[in-house]
Amino acid sequence: MRIRIVSGFSAALLMSAGLLQAQQKSDSQFVAKVGDPAFAKGQGPVVSIDEAHHNYHTAEGRYKGFAELLRKDGFRVGSSSGPFSAEQLKKTEILVIANALHEKNARVWTLPTPSAFTDEEVQAVKKWVRGGGKLLLIADHMPFPGAAEKLGKAFGYEFGNGYASGPKSGIFRKADGLLKKHAITVGRKPEEAIDSVRTFTGQAFKAVDAVKPLMVFGEGHFMRYPKTANQFDGKTPRVDVNGWMHAGVRKFGKGRIAVFGEAAMFTAQTSGETRRPMGINAPGAEQNQQFCLNVLRWLSGKLEPDESR
């Protein structure tokens, strides 16, 4: 998710939820296209998009285009509107959590960034995935990584609560080694193979060896750690993130988890006064739509099925 960089009082104003919502909206002109659906209409796995944790992206909000794309692939898409518990999680097969926040940061994007989830929720989700649940966890730039830190750590991911500066134009390519070979980038057939994916800022993270990298940062890439979102100066801490991940997946017990450090790559949005395309509808993101489908198909087991299937 990219937001125009400003400073001083203007930046403080920009942190309000109302102005942020005015900047980025679901693209009402976007039409999802799926040539060869993975599942018959309405017969695929149940996908629940979290909306109970002050999420910046929801099924009827900025992830509306994403939800429509999945429905055209046969998935049954709805919302998850309550705290995570064993009972709540029984209702879904694939849980999508995108840019969750603690109530404290719902309107003010500044440190500290408390967890969006209680310890009980983290343990419930961990147990659910271990038992066969599928999780797509997305935590964009600061403050979202801080809010999702506890949940990510439960699965072996160490988030960077900052802003990553990645490849030119935000495009990760197989040709430059930043997009890795995996069932997700290979697809079911040659027409579904992914050679490049475009992202829009986000964070960089580390992970345990069990995590398979999908997208990585290279030489010269770095991450800045501001105290307040989008406010940078010469004293803002920064670290080299060469080799850190932007996306990584793993199998966990009987379940699967895919983690991404950028959220807009799954959206179909317009941004700013000029309403420029942002997401799978943007120039340079021509393969993002297929990539999104491949990610959900991998989570469902349609790609790289388990040996027991």
Secondary structure, 3 states (H helix, E strand, C coil): CCCCCCCHHHHHHHCCHHHHHHHEEECCCCCCCCCCCCCCCCCCCEEEEECCCCCCCCCCCCCHHHHHHHHHCCCEEEEECCCCCHHHHCCCCEEEEECCCCHHHCCCCECCCCCCCCHHHHHHHHHHHHCCCEEEEECCCCCHHHHHHHHHHCCCEEECCCEEECCHHHEEECCCCCECCCHHHHCCCHHHCCCEEECCCCCCEEECCCCEEEEECCCCCEEECCCECCCCCCCCCEEECCCCEEEEEEEECCEEEEEECCCHHHCEEEECCCCEEEECCCCCCCCHHHHHHHHHHHHHCCCCCCCCC
